[in-house]
Amino acid sequence: MTSPYSIEGDNRRGRWIVTCDHASNRVPDCVAGGDLGLPPADMARHIAYDVGAAGVARSLAHALDSPVILSEVSRLVIDPNRGEDDPTLVMKIYDGSIIPANRHADAAEIARRLDLFHRPYHAALAGLIAAHAAPVIVAIHSFTPQLRGRAPRPWHVGVLSAGDRRLAHPLLARLGGEPDLCVGDNQPYSGHLPGDALDRHAVQPGRPHVLVEIRNDLIETPDQQRAWGQRLAPMLDAALANAEV
């Protein structure tokens, strides 16, 4: 069976914990025989996973000498960045595409997917955090340049946070000083989603954290992903030093 997560560099001693909740578009065989009923073009786009985010997360974790945890199943199977009671935990339609294998997913099927994938991912993340002294969490995501029927998104990168802005403010200042970047503050999404991964592992326990969203057309290739990871690492370290946490 497909593992619900993978961890790389758990012996690294940096303070950062890098997370990638939407790293993969895999559909395990135990879910609809490994086929959600979507065409390959849909499974290759942002509705199934965060395009390019896994490569950035790995590059960033290496540059920060810190571990990274990556979800290994598609967000359409079950979304690890949603609370267990969130109505979008198992999506039935997303950005104009109906997900056939999810249309009739009942409470029992959702509970099965929670046990197989969602809960193991969060247990592993909790264990990784507990094993590191004074952990600081950075979540790596990517976003599509344009949702169907919506205006183009101008931002190259967004910094998301909820009430705790200790890391967000200095990181925004550094990114904002880059002349080639259009930077979003809690764009293209709000930084607050009750019950999501950061709320659970950082906001509620009071751990310093930040979420970085990169527009996915900027990280389509391995070289672009490595470059973004290496670019973000010194900015995050500087932001952490500035935040004094």
N, C-alpha and C positions, 0 to 999 in steps of 0.2 A: 504494500500500500504506500502511496505517496506520503512522505513525512509532511506534517503540517507546517514545519519551520526548519530553518537551518541557522546555525550560529557559526560565525567565523571569527577567529582571533580572540577567543574567550580567555586566553592567557596574556593578552596585552594589558598593560597596566595604566593606560590613560584613564582620565576621569569620565570621558564621554561614553555613553551608550548610544550607538547609532541604530535606529530602527527603520525598517522598510516594510510597512504593513501591506503594500500592494505590489510585491516584487515579481509575482509570477501570474501567468495566465493558464496554468495547468488545471485540468479538471480530472480528479482521480476516477478510476474505474468504478469505485463504489458509489459514485454520484451519476446517475443516469447513464451508466456504462461508459463514462468518460466523455460524454458529448451532451452539451446543454441544448443542442438543437440550433445553434447559431452558425452562420457561415464563417469560414476562416477569416474573412475581412473584419468581421465584428470582433472575433476573438483576438485579433491583432491590434485592436485600437484601445483607447483609454477606458472603455466601459469594462473591459476584462481585467486590466491591470494598469499600473502606472508605468507607461512606456519610458524606458531608460533609467528609472529610479534605482533599480538594483545595482547597476554598474556604478552610478554616482555614489550610492551608499557604501559599496565595497571600497571604492577609491578613497572616499572621505575617511572611513574607519581606519584604513591603512595609514593615511597621512596623519591622523590623530593618535596613532598607536592605541587604538581602542577597539572593542568588539562591535560586531554588527549582528543583528538578528533580522532575518528575512522570512516573511510568510511564503510558503511554497505552494499555495493553491490560489486559484482565481478569486478575486473579490466577488464574482458572480456566484461562486459556490456558497460562500458566506464571507461577510466583510469583517475582518478583525478590527477595523477602525470604527466599529459601531458597538454601542452597548447591547446587551443581550435582549433588551426590551425595545430596541429601536425598530420602527416599522420598515426601515430600509436595510435591515440586517441581511435579508435575502431578497434581492431585487427581482421584480417581475417584469419591469420595463425600465430601460435606461437610455437616455438620450435618443429616443425614437425607436429603439430596438426592443421588441418583446423577447424575453428569455423563455423559450418553450418549456424547458425542464423545470423551471421554477413556478410556472403558472399555477400549478396545483400542489405546490409544496405546503403541506399542512403543519400543524404544531408538532406532530411527532417527527416529521422529516427535519424540521428546523432544529428540534432538540437533538436529533441524531448528528446533524452537522456541527452543532455546538460542541458536542462531546468529542467528535472526531478531529476537529480542526481549530475552532475558535478558542476553546478553553485550554488545550495544550499549548497553543501559541502564547497566550497570556500567562500561563503558568511558567513557561520557559523564560519569558521576558522578566517576570517577577524574580525568578531565580537568578538571572543574569545581573539584575540590579542589586539584589541582596549580596552578591558575591564581590561587589566592587565598592570601595570606600568613596564616600561623598560623590555619588554618581550624578552626572548631568546628562540629560536626554536631548538628543536632536533627532527629529523624525524627518525622513526624506520622502517627498512625494513629487509627482509631476502632474501637470494639467494640460488639457488639450487647448490649442490656440483658439478654437471656436466650437461652441456647442451648436447643434443643428438649430437653425432658425434664430440664433442669437448673434449679437454683435461680436466682432473679433476682439480678443483680449490683448491689450497692448503690453502687458507686463512680461518681462523676461523671467523675473523671479519674484516670489512673494514670501514674506515673513509673517507667520501666523502665531498668535499667542492669545491666551485668554486673559484672566486678571493679572497674572504674573508677567510683567514686562521687563524683568531684570536683564534678560539676555536679548530680548527682541529689540529694545531701544538701541543698544550699542551695535548690534548687528545691522540694523537698518541704517544707522549712520555710516557704517563702513561700505555697505553695498550702495548707498546713495551717493557715495563719492566716486563711484566707478562711472566714467562718462559714457560707456557703451551700454549701460543697463537702465531699463525702465523698471523700477522697483515698486512693488505693491505692499502696503501695510494692511494686513488682514484682507488681502486680495489674492486670488479671485474668490476666496471663501472667507467666511468668518472664522476666527480662531477659537471659537467656543462651540463645542458640540458635546453636551452632557453625555457621559458614559463612553466617549471614544477612548482610544488608546492612551493619549496624553492625559486626558482627564483622569483616567483610572490610575495611571502609573506615575504621574507627575503633579498635576494640579491638586488632586485631593491629598496626596501625601506631602505637598509643599516642596517638591524637588524642582530645582531650576531646569528650564526646558525651553525649547523653541522648535517650531516646525518650519521647514523650508520647502516651498513649492517651486519647481522649475518648469518652464514651458517645454513641452516634450519634443517640439521640433528642434530644440537646441541640444538635445541629448540623445539623438537617434543612433549614433555610432559609438563604439567602445572608446575611441579617441576623445570624443566630446564628453563622454561620461567621466573618463579619467581626468580630463582638464577641469571639469566643474568640481569634482571632488578635491583636487589639489588647490583650486582657487578658493573654495569655501573654507578649507581647514585653517589657514592662518587667520582668516576673518573671525571664525568661531572662537579660536583660542584668544584672540585679542578682545573679543566681546566678553568672554568669560573673565579675563583678567580685569577688564573695566567694571564688570558687574560685581566683582569681589564677593563671590559666593563660594 
